[in-house]
Amino acid sequence: QVQLVESGGGLAQAGGSLRLSCATSGRTFMSYTMGWFRQAPGKEREFVAGIVPGIAWITYYADSVKGRFTISRDNTKNTVYLQMNSLKPEDTAVYYCAARTSRATIARMQREFDYWGQGTQVTVSS
C-alpha cells in the first residue's frame, strides 16, 4: 500500500508562484512514475505533469502549463514537487498527486496510476 500526502496549496495572485509537495510512502519510490493532476469545479480531472524514473529522469507536461510549471523529485525524501510559476486564474483547482507502481513509462491517463493523494486546493486570484 502506498500513501501520498500533498501539501503547499493555498491562495496566490495571478503571476505569483506556489510549490506543491507530495510525500510518498513505499519502499520502492525510486521506481514509481509520479504525476500531478488537477480538477477545477465542474470540470474533469486533467493531467498536469509527470516524471518517469530512469538513468535520465523524463519530465513531461500538459500544454497548458508547459514553461510555467516544473515537476521534480527527491528520492532521499520520497517526495515529488510541483513548482508553479506565472500562475493564472485558470490554474485554480484541486491538485492531486498520483503514483504509478507498475512499469515505468510516460503516463497521462488517470487509469494508468495506482495510488492517489487526497488533494490540495490552489486558488489564483486575478
Secondary structure, DSSP 4 states (H G I P E B T S, - for coil): ---EEEE--EEEETT--EEEEEEE--TTGGG-EEEEEEE-TTS--EEEEEEE-SSS-EEEE-TTTTTTEEEEEETTTTEEEEEE-S--GGG-EEEEEEEE-SS-----SGGG--EE---EEEEEE-
